[in-house]
């Protein structure tokens, strides 16, 4: 499952870089949900996923 989370995060990042925020958001959400379930809430990778989502929201606000 960690591979799926990593894949979702990477594809989300590609969309994010392209400014396709609506496409990136569900992938980041899925990655975070998988990591929380597999690794637990206190794992650093979960924090990284949360940071990706925060940065995405920041980019959306800036773009609008």
PyMOL commands that place a pseudoatom at each C-alpha (Angstrom):
pseudoatom trace, name=CA, resn=UNK, resi=1, chain=A, elem=C, hetatm=0, pos=[0.000, 0.000, 0.000]
pseudoatom trace, name=CA, resn=UNK, resi=2, chain=A, elem=C, hetatm=0, pos=[2.887, 2.368, 0.610]
pseudoatom trace, name=CA, resn=UNK, resi=3, chain=A, elem=C, hetatm=0, pos=[3.731, 2.123, -3.098]
pseudoatom trace, name=CA, resn=UNK, resi=4, chain=A, elem=C, hetatm=0, pos=[0.203, 3.221, -3.990]
pseudoatom trace, name=CA, resn=UNK, resi=5, chain=A, elem=C, hetatm=0, pos=[0.480, 6.177, -1.623]
pseudoatom trace, name=CA, resn=UNK, resi=6, chain=A, elem=C, hetatm=0, pos=[3.821, 7.150, -3.138]
pseudoatom trace, name=CA, resn=UNK, resi=7, chain=A, elem=C, hetatm=0, pos=[2.437, 6.850, -6.668]
pseudoatom trace, name=CA, resn=UNK, resi=8, chain=A, elem=C, hetatm=0, pos=[-0.587, 9.012, -5.825]
pseudoatom trace, name=CA, resn=UNK, resi=9, chain=A, elem=C, hetatm=0, pos=[1.669, 11.616, -4.263]
pseudoatom trace, name=CA, resn=UNK, resi=10, chain=A, elem=C, hetatm=0, pos=[3.983, 11.728, -7.284]
pseudoatom trace, name=CA, resn=UNK, resi=11, chain=A, elem=C, hetatm=0, pos=[1.166, 11.989, -9.810]
pseudoatom trace, name=CA, resn=UNK, resi=12, chain=A, elem=C, hetatm=0, pos=[-0.440, 14.640, -7.621]
pseudoatom trace, name=CA, resn=UNK, resi=13, chain=A, elem=C, hetatm=0, pos=[2.825, 16.556, -7.644]
pseudoatom trace, name=CA, resn=UNK, resi=14, chain=A, elem=C, hetatm=0, pos=[2.937, 16.430, -11.449]
pseudoatom trace, name=CA, resn=UNK, resi=15, chain=A, elem=C, hetatm=0, pos=[-0.558, 17.900, -11.639]
pseudoatom trace, name=CA, resn=UNK, resi=16, chain=A, elem=C, hetatm=0, pos=[0.350, 20.444, -8.972]
pseudoatom trace, name=CA, resn=UNK, resi=17, chain=A, elem=C, hetatm=0, pos=[3.409, 21.620, -10.913]
pseudoatom trace, name=CA, resn=UNK, resi=18, chain=A, elem=C, hetatm=0, pos=[1.251, 21.990, -14.031]
pseudoatom trace, name=CA, resn=UNK, resi=19, chain=A, elem=C, hetatm=0, pos=[-1.234, 24.119, -12.118]
pseudoatom trace, name=CA, resn=UNK, resi=20, chain=A, elem=C, hetatm=0, pos=[-3.915, 21.406, -12.350]
pseudoatom trace, name=CA, resn=UNK, resi=21, chain=A, elem=C, hetatm=0, pos=[-4.891, 21.751, -8.726]
pseudoatom trace, name=CA, resn=UNK, resi=22, chain=A, elem=C, hetatm=0, pos=[-8.303, 20.100, -8.977]
pseudoatom trace, name=CA, resn=UNK, resi=23, chain=A, elem=C, hetatm=0, pos=[-6.656, 16.957, -10.356]
pseudoatom trace, name=CA, resn=UNK, resi=24, chain=A, elem=C, hetatm=0, pos=[-3.882, 17.007, -7.751]
pseudoatom trace, name=CA, resn=UNK, resi=25, chain=A, elem=C, hetatm=0, pos=[-6.089, 17.373, -4.684]
pseudoatom trace, name=CA, resn=UNK, resi=26, chain=A, elem=C, hetatm=0, pos=[-7.793, 13.937, -4.656]
pseudoatom trace, name=CA, resn=UNK, resi=27, chain=A, elem=C, hetatm=0, pos=[-4.457, 12.230, -5.262]
pseudoatom trace, name=CA, resn=UNK, resi=28, chain=A, elem=C, hetatm=0, pos=[-2.843, 14.006, -2.330]
pseudoatom trace, name=CA, resn=UNK, resi=29, chain=A, elem=C, hetatm=0, pos=[-5.878, 13.151, -0.192]
pseudoatom trace, name=CA, resn=UNK, resi=30, chain=A, elem=C, hetatm=0, pos=[-5.681, 9.471, -1.137]
pseudoatom trace, name=CA, resn=UNK, resi=31, chain=A, elem=C, hetatm=0, pos=[-1.944, 9.362, -0.485]
pseudoatom trace, name=CA, resn=UNK, resi=32, chain=A, elem=C, hetatm=0, pos=[-2.422, 10.878, 2.952]
pseudoatom trace, name=CA, resn=UNK, resi=33, chain=A, elem=C, hetatm=0, pos=[-5.306, 8.553, 3.840]
pseudoatom trace, name=CA, resn=UNK, resi=34, chain=A, elem=C, hetatm=0, pos=[-3.306, 5.472, 2.870]
pseudoatom trace, name=CA, resn=UNK, resi=35, chain=A, elem=C, hetatm=0, pos=[-0.253, 6.628, 4.785]
pseudoatom trace, name=CA, resn=UNK, resi=36, chain=A, elem=C, hetatm=0, pos=[-2.300, 7.392, 7.902]
pseudoatom trace, name=CA, resn=UNK, resi=37, chain=A, elem=C, hetatm=0, pos=[-3.817, 3.922, 7.789]
pseudoatom trace, name=CA, resn=UNK, resi=38, chain=A, elem=C, hetatm=0, pos=[-0.563, 2.061, 7.068]
pseudoatom trace, name=CA, resn=UNK, resi=39, chain=A, elem=C, hetatm=0, pos=[2.008, 4.151, 8.950]
pseudoatom trace, name=CA, resn=UNK, resi=40, chain=A, elem=C, hetatm=0, pos=[0.023, 5.876, 11.688]
pseudoatom trace, name=CA, resn=UNK, resi=41, chain=A, elem=C, hetatm=0, pos=[-0.624, 9.546, 12.327]
pseudoatom trace, name=CA, resn=UNK, resi=42, chain=A, elem=C, hetatm=0, pos=[2.770, 10.242, 13.906]
pseudoatom trace, name=CA, resn=UNK, resi=43, chain=A, elem=C, hetatm=0, pos=[4.901, 9.045, 10.973]
pseudoatom trace, name=CA, resn=UNK, resi=44, chain=A, elem=C, hetatm=0, pos=[7.006, 11.700, 9.158]
pseudoatom trace, name=CA, resn=UNK, resi=45, chain=A, elem=C, hetatm=0, pos=[5.678, 10.614, 5.749]
pseudoatom trace, name=CA, resn=UNK, resi=46, chain=A, elem=C, hetatm=0, pos=[2.164, 11.490, 6.901]
pseudoatom trace, name=CA, resn=UNK, resi=47, chain=A, elem=C, hetatm=0, pos=[3.388, 14.960, 7.861]
pseudoatom trace, name=CA, resn=UNK, resi=48, chain=A, elem=C, hetatm=0, pos=[4.948, 15.292, 4.414]
pseudoatom trace, name=CA, resn=UNK, resi=49, chain=A, elem=C, hetatm=0, pos=[1.640, 14.356, 2.768]
pseudoatom trace, name=CA, resn=UNK, resi=50, chain=A, elem=C, hetatm=0, pos=[-0.183, 16.902, 4.884]
pseudoatom trace, name=CA, resn=UNK, resi=51, chain=A, elem=C, hetatm=0, pos=[2.372, 19.520, 3.877]
pseudoatom trace, name=CA, resn=UNK, resi=52, chain=A, elem=C, hetatm=0, pos=[1.754, 18.715, 0.197]
pseudoatom trace, name=CA, resn=UNK, resi=53, chain=A, elem=C, hetatm=0, pos=[-1.942, 19.377, 0.710]
pseudoatom trace, name=CA, resn=UNK, resi=54, chain=A, elem=C, hetatm=0, pos=[-1.261, 22.649, 2.536]
pseudoatom trace, name=CA, resn=UNK, resi=55, chain=A, elem=C, hetatm=0, pos=[1.041, 23.834, -0.241]
pseudoatom trace, name=CA, resn=UNK, resi=56, chain=A, elem=C, hetatm=0, pos=[-1.584, 22.881, -2.813]
pseudoatom trace, name=CA, resn=UNK, resi=57, chain=A, elem=C, hetatm=0, pos=[-4.199, 24.972, -1.012]
pseudoatom trace, name=CA, resn=UNK, resi=58, chain=A, elem=C, hetatm=0, pos=[-1.745, 27.851, -0.801]
pseudoatom trace, name=CA, resn=UNK, resi=59, chain=A, elem=C, hetatm=0, pos=[-1.101, 27.616, -4.555]
pseudoatom trace, name=CA, resn=UNK, resi=60, chain=A, elem=C, hetatm=0, pos=[-4.846, 27.573, -5.244]
pseudoatom trace, name=CA, resn=UNK, resi=61, chain=A, elem=C, hetatm=0, pos=[-5.377, 30.725, -3.192]
pseudoatom trace, name=CA, resn=UNK, resi=62, chain=A, elem=C, hetatm=0, pos=[-2.464, 32.463, -4.895]
pseudoatom trace, name=CA, resn=UNK, resi=63, chain=A, elem=C, hetatm=0, pos=[-3.718, 31.464, -8.351]
pseudoatom trace, name=CA, resn=UNK, resi=64, chain=A, elem=C, hetatm=0, pos=[-7.144, 32.930, -7.648]
for i in range(1, 64): cmd.bond("trace and resi %d" % i, "trace and resi %d" % (i + 1))
show_as sticks, trace
zoom trace
